[in-house]
Amino acid sequence: MSLIDWIVLLISMRAVTVQIRTNITVLVRRGLPQGGGLSPILWSLIAYSLLKWLTQQGIFALGYADNGIALVVGNILSTICDIMQGILKGVEKWCRQMQLSINPEKTETILFTRRYKPDDVKDIKFYGKTLMLTKQVKYPP
């Protein structure tokens, strides 16, 4: 058995058992095992193409385990919002191509500015949901 065959079996032939009064076992056909030793490496191999694409767009992008950051820098707030909206549309497209998804509920935006009262920030949508503008974020969560 080759390494690739072993990894495919790891991903596609896992059984998960839940016990609530009775045992329920389901065959998991997608995703990586939570806490699995190879999971971060395999995820990095998948996420590399997204991080590379973001970098090619002029965006500073960083990934850690299954988390990521995209940083847009500029002087005009409305332009920054438009660029970020375009980037998120590109991320959605990448996810569709890879048959993956990112939870918009776990996605946040933060504005770093020296202005005491910055201009109104345009709503930024991800998978049709308006992202929350926060005052602080923890990375990695």
C-alpha positions as CSV (number, residue, x, y, z in Angstrom):
1,M,0.0,0.0,0.0
2,S,1.4,3.4,-1.0
3,L,1.4,6.5,1.2
4,I,-1.3,8.1,-1.0
5,D,-3.5,5.0,-0.7
6,W,-3.1,5.1,3.1
7,I,-4.0,8.8,3.3
8,V,-7.1,8.3,1.0
9,L,-8.2,5.5,3.4
10,L,-7.6,7.8,6.4
11,I,-9.8,10.5,4.9
12,S,-12.5,8.4,3.3
13,M,-13.0,5.3,5.5
14,R,-13.2,6.5,9.1
15,A,-16.0,5.4,11.3
16,V,-17.3,7.7,14.0
17,T,-19.3,6.3,16.9
18,V,-21.6,8.3,19.1
19,Q,-23.2,6.9,22.2
20,I,-26.5,8.4,23.4
21,R,-28.4,5.6,25.1
22,T,-27.4,3.5,22.1
23,N,-24.4,3.4,19.8
24,I,-24.6,5.0,16.4
25,T,-21.8,4.5,14.0
26,V,-21.4,6.5,10.8
27,L,-18.8,6.1,8.0
28,V,-17.1,9.5,7.5
29,R,-16.3,10.0,3.8
30,R,-14.9,13.6,4.0
31,G,-12.7,15.8,6.1
32,L,-9.7,15.3,8.2
33,P,-9.7,13.7,11.7
34,Q,-9.8,16.3,14.4
35,G,-6.5,16.1,16.4
36,G,-5.0,13.7,13.9
37,G,-1.3,13.8,13.6
38,L,-1.3,14.2,9.8
39,S,-4.3,16.6,9.7
40,P,-2.4,19.9,9.9
41,I,0.1,18.7,7.2
42,L,-2.7,17.5,4.9
43,W,-4.7,20.8,5.5
44,S,-1.6,22.8,4.7
45,L,-1.2,21.0,1.4
46,I,-4.8,21.9,0.5
47,A,-4.7,25.5,1.8
48,Y,-1.4,26.3,0.0
49,S,-3.2,27.0,-3.3
50,L,-5.5,29.5,-1.6
51,L,-2.7,31.2,0.3
52,K,-0.7,31.4,-3.0
53,W,-3.7,32.9,-4.9
54,L,-4.3,35.5,-2.1
55,T,-0.6,36.5,-2.3
56,Q,-0.8,36.8,-6.0
57,Q,-3.7,39.3,-5.5
58,G,-1.4,41.5,-3.4
59,I,-3.0,40.3,-0.1
60,F,-0.9,39.3,2.9
61,A,-2.3,35.9,3.8
62,L,-1.3,33.6,6.6
63,G,-2.6,30.1,7.6
64,Y,-2.3,28.3,10.8
65,A,-3.8,24.8,11.2
66,D,-7.3,25.3,9.9
67,N,-7.4,29.1,10.5
68,G,-6.4,32.0,8.2
69,I,-5.9,35.7,7.9
70,A,-6.2,38.0,4.9
71,L,-4.9,41.5,5.4
72,V,-5.8,44.4,3.0
73,V,-3.8,47.7,3.4
74,G,-4.7,51.0,2.0
75,N,-5.6,54.7,2.5
76,I,-9.2,54.8,1.3
77,L,-11.6,52.8,3.5
78,S,-14.3,52.3,0.8
79,T,-11.6,50.9,-1.6
80,I,-10.2,48.6,1.1
81,C,-13.8,47.3,1.7
82,D,-14.3,46.7,-2.0
83,I,-11.0,44.9,-2.3
84,M,-11.8,42.6,0.7
85,Q,-15.3,41.9,-0.8
86,G,-13.6,40.8,-4.0
87,I,-11.1,38.7,-2.2
88,L,-13.9,36.9,-0.2
89,K,-15.7,36.2,-3.5
90,G,-12.5,34.6,-4.7
91,V,-12.2,32.5,-1.5
92,E,-15.8,31.3,-2.0
93,K,-14.9,30.3,-5.6
94,W,-11.9,28.4,-4.4
95,C,-14.0,26.6,-1.8
96,R,-16.5,25.6,-4.4
97,Q,-13.7,24.2,-6.6
98,M,-12.2,22.3,-3.7
99,Q,-15.6,21.2,-2.4
100,L,-15.0,22.9,0.9
101,S,-16.6,25.6,2.9
102,I,-15.7,28.2,5.5
103,N,-18.2,29.1,8.2
104,P,-19.1,32.8,7.9
105,E,-20.2,32.8,11.5
106,K,-16.6,32.1,12.5
107,T,-15.3,34.8,10.2
108,E,-14.6,38.3,11.5
109,T,-13.3,41.6,10.3
110,I,-11.3,44.2,12.2
111,L,-10.2,47.7,11.2
112,F,-6.9,49.0,12.2
113,T,-6.8,52.8,11.8
114,R,-5.2,55.9,13.3
115,R,-8.3,57.9,12.8
116,Y,-10.3,58.7,15.8
117,K,-13.6,58.4,13.9
118,P,-13.1,56.4,10.7
119,D,-15.5,56.7,7.8
120,D,-18.5,54.4,7.7
121,V,-17.3,50.9,6.9
122,K,-19.2,49.2,4.0
123,D,-20.8,45.9,4.9
124,I,-18.6,43.0,3.8
125,K,-20.5,39.8,2.9
126,F,-19.2,36.2,2.9
127,Y,-21.5,33.4,1.7
128,G,-24.3,36.0,1.7
129,K,-23.9,36.9,5.4
130,T,-22.7,40.3,6.6
131,L,-19.4,39.8,8.5
132,M,-19.2,41.3,12.0
133,L,-16.8,44.1,12.5
134,T,-15.0,43.5,15.8
135,K,-12.7,45.6,18.0
136,Q,-10.3,42.7,18.7
137,V,-9.6,39.2,17.4
138,K,-7.7,36.3,18.8
139,Y,-5.4,34.4,16.4
140,P,-5.2,31.5,16.3
141,P,-8.6,31.1,18.1
